[in-house]
Amino acid sequence: MKLGFLGLGNMGQAMAGTLLRAGHSVAVWNRTEGKTEQLKSLEGARVATSPADAARNADVVLSILADDRAVLSVALGEGREAEPEPLIGGLGQGAIHMSMSTISPALSKALAEAHGARAQRYVAAPVLGRPEAAEHGQLVLLVAGPDEAIEACAPLLLALGRRTHRLGFHPERANVVKLACNFVLAAQFEVFGEAYALAEAHGIAAPTMLEILKDSMLRPEPLASYGERIAESQFEPAGFRLSLGLKDVRLALEAAEAASVPLPFASLLHERFVVAMACGLEEKDWSAVGRILPHKRAA
Ligand SMILES: NC(=O)c1ccc[n+]([C@@H]2O[C@H](COP(=O)([O-])OP(=O)(O)OC[C@H]3O[C@@H](n4cnc5c(N)ncnc54)[C@H](OP(=O)(O)O)[C@@H]3O)[C@@H](O)[C@H]2O)c1
């Protein structure tokens, strides 16, 4: 396919290389021109002079840029006065912008409208996975937009990803899923930090903790099965009663306090367990604490 590719940061370098190696012809553009050096010697590569230039004659233009500001600037030319001409000015009628950056759902929706107004097509396809995964076509792709546009992008999804999750027509939904996935991971960073701090304060090294965690809590079981219980609000029968879970979080906090170690996330969790008890959930599975926030199911 004839492609444009905008954004050659850590992810973009790897993804554009993967597409070139898969035999596509790719016009690459990056704000800092030096980052085109590595790719331009690959067969099928062309260095474009602007986002619009990369889009001219392309079937699909992929973009993977830092944030909303970068995407507004590169795709729509907003937030700056001078050249280069933005993507929207060069993309042909019926051609597709596949936006792979992690951006706000609101911007994704606005991009779909802006492209639609010019008879261009828009697909949101944020990605899960790091540059090494992008290099080997092993990303997980979260894709939403019009069916026929997604189908037209199928060879690209196949080259870049090991799995594509299709999330329907509304592009912004793919961006919401990406943000929720990143939140799950980012929350673990704090949890790791606090668990290591508690262990270290009592003379156990972090690598020892990690080895034990890898052999237990970090395995798909129990993590995935707790995720399933919470997704389905299935808290009976209780494998481990919530009142006993509260005891364990309290004991962790007491052990931390004894060593003057603050555990802010554990303190919040303790509060949530107390709320769960107040809601009468003491005999339910302890994972019920994951569903005491008000939540709204899709209609
Ligand atoms: N790295 C990961 O593991 C990972 C994984 C999944 C998703 N993501 C998402 O993928 C996107 C790219 O991430 P990355 O790690 O590749 O970031 P990065 O290495 O920091 O690259 C950012 C890219 O955005 C461009 N950019 C930034 N501000 C710009 C502006 N105002 N105008 C034009 N271009 C601008 C940069 O151009 P210059 O070279 O000129 O600075 C560069 O091409 C982000 O949305 C990120 O959240 C990253």
The ligand as an ORCA input file, in Angstrom:
! r2SCAN-3c Opt
* xyz 0 1
  N       6.828      4.463     23.998
  C       5.911      3.569     24.320
  O       6.210      2.530     24.928
  C       4.460      3.771     23.924
  C       3.589      2.658     23.959
  C       2.272      2.822     23.543
  C       1.809      4.059     23.119
  N       2.665      5.139     23.141
  C       2.123      6.443     22.661
  O       2.639      6.683     21.354
  C       2.837      8.075     21.151
  C       4.312      8.320     20.783
  O       5.111      7.844     21.852
  P       6.706      7.754     21.724
  O       7.153      6.937     22.873
  O       7.065      7.394     20.342
  O       7.079      9.288     22.019
  P       8.421     10.083     21.647
  O       9.565      9.166     21.442
  O       8.533     11.161     22.665
  O       8.072     10.747     20.223
  C       7.111     11.774     20.140
  C       6.866     12.133     18.706
  O       5.924     13.240     18.656
  C       6.526     14.332     17.955
  N       6.059     15.615     18.505
  C       5.985     15.966     19.798
  N       5.476     17.210     19.919
  C       5.233     17.642     18.652
  C       4.695     18.832     18.116
  N       4.278     19.832     18.891
  N       4.610     18.935     16.766
  C       5.020     17.913     15.952
  N       5.518     16.751     16.408
  C       5.619     16.609     17.744
  C       8.020     14.134     18.140
  O       8.719     14.876     17.173
  P      10.246     15.333     17.447
  O      11.099     14.147     17.085
  O      10.424     16.488     16.546
  O      10.336     15.699     18.907
  C       8.115     12.622     17.962
  O       8.008     12.267     16.601
  C       2.412      8.767     22.456
  O       1.082      9.195     22.326
  C       2.545      7.662     23.488
  O       1.705      7.898     24.609
  C       3.973      5.018     23.512
*
